[in-house]
Amino acid sequence: MPARMRHVRAIAVVMGCASLALAVSLPAQASIPHGKGAERTVLAPGDGWAAAEGSTTGGAKATPEHVYTVTNRAELIAAFEDAGDAPKIVRIAGTVHGNSDAAGTPIGCEAYQQDGYTLEKYLAAYDPEVWGRDEVPSGPLEDARVASAKRQAAAVNVNVPSNTTLIGAGKDATVVGASLQVKNVSNVIIRNLTFEDTYDCFPQWDPTDGDTGHWNSEYDNLVVYGSRHVWVDHNTFSDGDRPDADQPRYFDELFQQHDGLFDIVRGADLVTVSWNVLKDHDKTMLIGNSDGAGADDRGKLRVTLHHNLFKDVNERAPRVRFGQVDSYNNHFVATAGAAYGYTYGIGAESHLVAEHNAFSVPKGFDKATILKKWSESSLTAGDNYVNGRRTDLIAVHNAGVPAEQLTEGAGWTPTLRTRTDHPLVVPLLVGLGAGAGRPTLR
């Protein structure tokens, strides 16, 4: 058969598979994530690690007095405090600003400044030509930066209690500049929210970080820390209108005001992350944040990632330490000109299974960089497709980075999957269903 005919036939097969996938999915969809009944939706049996050892139900059993609609940060915190650990449903309507006053009006970084801190004074005090490069900043201006940062943290960090469903009301519910902390709790569902621009007003300059120094910032849009049974579904995460790439450079280093988009750390366990969009960011997702955290993390950090879109993220999609992580049916997109370091980071004692994923990358992209070896750990990486071609990611990596050989075999086989789609239809399905306000294709 001529090559042209083979190509046409392949397209027909792919479109047929796509039509079949949609035919299976659409009649079965339970709801849209912002529609009637969505707020009492629970995680389906078998849907990833959050369905193990019991289920994840969030606030599905909330009584009428524990159903809230909030429009600003103060109301959000008040709803959490009012219900405590009782089952609760908290709807976010409109835009909630983390950096805001008591009435919800956005405020700038100047409102947090303490003890005479200004960025101009800080830059003058710790310019390497003045301070040098051998010691981290100390003294009155660094103390003022710390005090200012502490004041911002009190506003930006919002703690989510146990037995909570936090859900966007409508298609445009947005959280800007707040860091949701799911910390040492259990049974939490977060759905249908757009998270944007959780920025640090007061990054610290560290001239000893690397060869040239770095600006280090705090805050992720969402952190799951030491918590169990968490389902994060149909959300969108990005830097919004403040991408790091547009920030100035001080001391010849990017003034980076964002940390991660969404981290899962410190003994967190039984987490399912499904149908989300994570885009336009640098350090995207950590699963396990330290090689030295084994006492907390061994036997935990069991996380499932499926049907998510990772678009133009530079690294950590995710970077894994310790955990049994099942990453399947995700779509990874790198566009020409966007910063790219790696996708999967293979870290200390990680047990990553990365299967049935799709990668869309530009011409000349080095496929060997999809995997990055940080520590001596093995992984399973089968049936992945790069630009429509089945690709052995481990073999490609080992050939392209011979000094960092990866070994095959994560040592476990995932069983908690409600369905597995062919990688050739994953871009279509994820494009239709992932992110806040998109339909549920289950």
Secondary structure, 3 states (H helix, E strand, C coil): CCHHHHHHHHHHHHHHHHHHHHHHHHHHCCCCCCCCCHHHCCCCCCCCHHHCCCCCCCCCCCCHHHEEEECCHHHHHHHHHHHCCCCEEEEECCEEECCECCCCCECCHHHHCCCCCCHHHHHHHHCHHHHCCCCCCCCHHHHHHHHHHHHHHHHHEEECCCCEEEEECCCCCEEECCEEEEECCEEEEEECCEEECCCCCCCEEECCCCCCCEEECCCCCEEEECCEEEEEECCEEECCCCCHHHCCEECCEECCCCCCCEEEECCCEEEEEECCEEEEEEECCEECCCCCCHHHHCCCCCEEEECCEEEEEEECCCEECCCEEEEECCEEECCCCCCCCCCEEECCCCEEEEECCEEECCCCCCHHHCEEECCCCEEECCCEEECCEEECHHHHHHHHCCCCCCEECCCCCCCCCCCCCCCCCHHHHHHHHCCCCCCCCC
